[in-house]
């Protein structure tokens, strides 16, 4: 069995809203190991978005412990969390989140600038990442010169370029047509074959079925955890 990359122990996230306590996550235990391909599934309001924010170090748990690739992140300061995000997590979003006035290459380079990689090395690393996702020759195109599928490939290259411990994909095919969705999921399959760890947050059962493991959340709790 591979070592655990993600370990949640009794993790809760409560919100106060209108005088009532919302239990967005309620005592969740979860372990995800290196090179797993996992879907986190749930209806709107189930807690899956809160789960994504916790896993991505975008939010902190109200209670419990989160260990990410050997680092206990639950009590880190904001600056430390920012460093962990840049080092350990590659994000892929439904809306791509690309810089509209920057080329594909410049978008992929962005995380390497935050990491302090020198200009020559980061350019080569970004070119290599774009080639891995099938965009060699498109590096100088702006996002509005690319199709939706190509823009998501740029976002995937940006997630890959820092060689993160996990790739966290939030509804990654939500803005894509069915044929482009198939292409992106085939790319995810290749990434798993090369040793990456991918967590896909989705409400679509057919996307979850493509993953090797599906975790279902309802009312802030894990109600199912099964292999596909």
C-alpha positions in Angstrom: 0.0 0.0 0.0 1.3 3.4 -0.9 1.9 6.0 1.8 -0.9 8.4 2.7 -0.8 11.8 1.1 -3.9 13.1 2.7 -5.1 12.2 6.2 -8.1 13.8 7.8 -8.9 12.8 11.4 -12.3 13.9 12.9 -12.3 17.0 10.7 -15.2 19.3 11.2 -16.1 22.7 9.7 -19.0 24.6 11.3 -20.4 28.0 10.3 -22.7 30.3 12.3 -25.5 31.6 10.1 -28.6 33.4 11.2 -28.1 32.2 14.8 -27.9 28.6 13.8 -24.8 26.3 13.4 -24.3 24.8 10.0 -22.3 21.6 10.1 -20.7 21.7 6.6 -18.3 18.9 7.6 -19.0 16.8 10.6 -16.3 14.6 12.0 -14.8 13.3 8.8 -12.0 10.7 8.7 -10.3 10.2 5.4 -7.1 8.7 4.0 -5.9 9.1 0.4 -2.7 7.4 -0.7 -0.1 8.3 -3.3 -1.2 7.6 -6.9 -4.9 7.3 -6.0 -7.6 8.6 -8.4 -10.4 9.6 -6.1 -13.8 11.3 -6.7 -15.5 13.3 -4.0 -19.2 13.2 -4.9 -22.3 14.9 -3.4 -25.3 17.1 -4.1 -25.2 20.8 -3.7 -24.9 21.6 0.0 -23.6 18.2 0.9 -20.2 19.5 2.1 -18.1 18.5 -0.9 -17.0 22.1 -1.6 -16.1 22.6 2.0 -14.1 19.4 1.8 -12.3 20.7 -1.3 -11.5 24.0 0.5 -10.1 22.1 3.4 -8.0 19.7 1.3 -6.7 22.6 -0.8 -5.7 24.6 2.3 -8.1 27.3 1.3 -10.0 27.0 4.5 -9.2 25.7 8.0 -11.2 23.0 9.9 -13.1 24.1 13.0 -11.9 20.9 14.7 -9.8 17.8 14.0 -6.5 17.3 12.2 -5.3 17.4 8.6 -1.9 16.0 7.6 -0.9 16.7 4.0 2.1 14.8 2.7 3.5 14.5 6.2 2.8 18.1 7.3 0.2 18.9 9.9 -1.5 21.9 8.3 -4.6 22.5 10.6 -2.9 25.1 12.7 -0.5 26.7 10.3 -0.3 30.5 9.9 -1.7 32.0 6.6 1.8 32.5 5.1 2.6 28.9 5.9 -0.6 27.7 4.3 0.2 29.7 1.2 3.6 28.1 1.0 2.1 24.6 1.4 -0.5 25.3 -1.3 2.2 26.4 -3.8 4.4 23.4 -2.9 2.0 20.5 -2.5 -1.2 21.2 -4.4 -2.1 21.8 -8.1 -5.5 23.3 -8.6 -7.8 22.7 -11.6 -11.1 24.7 -11.6 -14.3 24.5 -13.6 -13.8 28.1 -14.9 -10.2 27.5 -15.8 -9.0 30.7 -13.8 -6.5 31.7 -16.5 -5.1 35.2 -16.8 -6.9 36.6 -19.9 -4.1 38.9 -21.1 -1.3 36.3 -20.6 -0.3 33.6 -23.0 -0.7 29.9 -22.3 3.1 29.8 -21.4 2.8 32.8 -19.1 -0.2 31.3 -17.3 1.7 28.0 -16.7 4.8 29.9 -15.5 2.9 31.8 -12.8 3.2 29.2 -9.9 7.0 28.9 -10.6 7.4 32.7 -10.2 5.9 32.4 -6.7 8.3 29.5 -6.0 11.3 31.6 -7.0 12.5 29.5 -10.0 14.8 31.3 -12.3 13.6 32.6 -15.7 15.3 30.0 -17.9 14.4 27.0 -15.8 10.7 28.1 -15.3 10.3 28.7 -19.1 11.6 25.2 -19.8 9.5 23.6 -17.1 6.3 25.3 -18.4 7.1 24.3 -22.0 7.5 20.7 -20.9 4.2 20.8 -19.0 2.4 22.2 -22.0 3.9 19.5 -24.2 2.6 16.8 -21.7 -1.0 18.0 -22.1 -0.7 18.2 -25.9 -0.4 21.9 -26.4 3.1 22.2 -28.0 2.9 25.0 -30.5 0.1 26.8 -28.7 2.3 28.3 -25.9 2.0 31.9 -27.3 -1.8 31.8 -27.7 -4.0 33.9 -25.4 -6.9 32.1 -23.6 -9.5 33.7 -26.0 -7.6 32.1 -28.9 -8.0 28.7 -27.5 -11.0 26.3 -27.3 -12.5 25.4 -23.9 -10.7 22.1 -23.9 -7.4 23.7 -24.7 -7.9 26.3 -21.9 -8.5 23.4 -19.5 -5.4 21.8 -20.7 -3.5 25.0 -20.0 -5.0 24.9 -16.5 -3.9 21.2 -16.1 -0.3 22.1 -17.3 -0.3 24.9 -14.7 -1.3 22.4 -12.0 1.4 20.0 -13.1 4.3 22.3 -13.5 5.3 22.4 -9.8 5.1 18.6 -9.5 2.6 18.8 -6.6 1.8 16.0 -4.2 -1.9 16.1 -5.2 -3.9 17.5 -8.1 -7.2 18.9 -6.8 -9.8 19.3 -9.6 -13.1 21.1 -8.8 -15.8 20.2 -11.4 -13.0 20.1 -14.1 -15.3 19.2 -16.9 -18.3 21.4 -15.9 -17.8 23.9 -18.7 -16.9 21.4 -21.4 -19.0 19.5 -24.0 -19.1 15.7 -23.9 -16.3 15.0 -26.5 -13.9 17.5 -24.8 -14.8 16.0 -21.4 -13.8 12.6 -22.7 -10.4 14.1 -23.8 -9.7 15.7 -20.5 -10.6 12.5 -18.6 -8.3 10.5 -20.9 -5.6 13.0 -19.9 -6.3 12.4 -16.2 -6.0 8.6 -16.9 -2.5 9.2 -18.3 -1.5 11.4 -15.3 -2.5 8.5 -13.0 -0.4 6.1 -15.0 2.7 8.4 -14.5 2.2 8.4 -10.7 0.2 11.5 -9.9 -2.5 11.7 -7.2 -5.8 13.2 -8.4 -8.8 14.2 -6.3 -11.9 15.2 -8.4 -14.7 17.0 -6.7 -17.9 16.5 -8.8 -21.7 16.1 -8.7 -21.7 14.0 -11.9 -21.9 10.2 -11.4 -20.4 9.4 -14.8 -17.3 11.4 -14.0 -17.0 9.7 -10.6 -17.2 6.3 -12.3 -14.1 7.1 -14.2 -12.1 7.4 -11.0 -10.7 4.4 -9.2 -12.5 5.3 -5.9 -15.6 7.3 -5.1 -16.3 9.0 -1.8 -19.9 10.2 -1.3 -20.6 13.1 1.1 -24.1 13.9 2.5 -24.9 16.4 5.3 -21.2 16.9 6.0 -20.5 13.2 6.5 -18.9 10.5 4.4 -21.8 8.0 3.7 -20.0 5.8 1.1 -16.4 5.1 0.2 -16.0 2.4 -2.5 -13.6 1.3 -5.2 -14.9 1.4 -8.8 
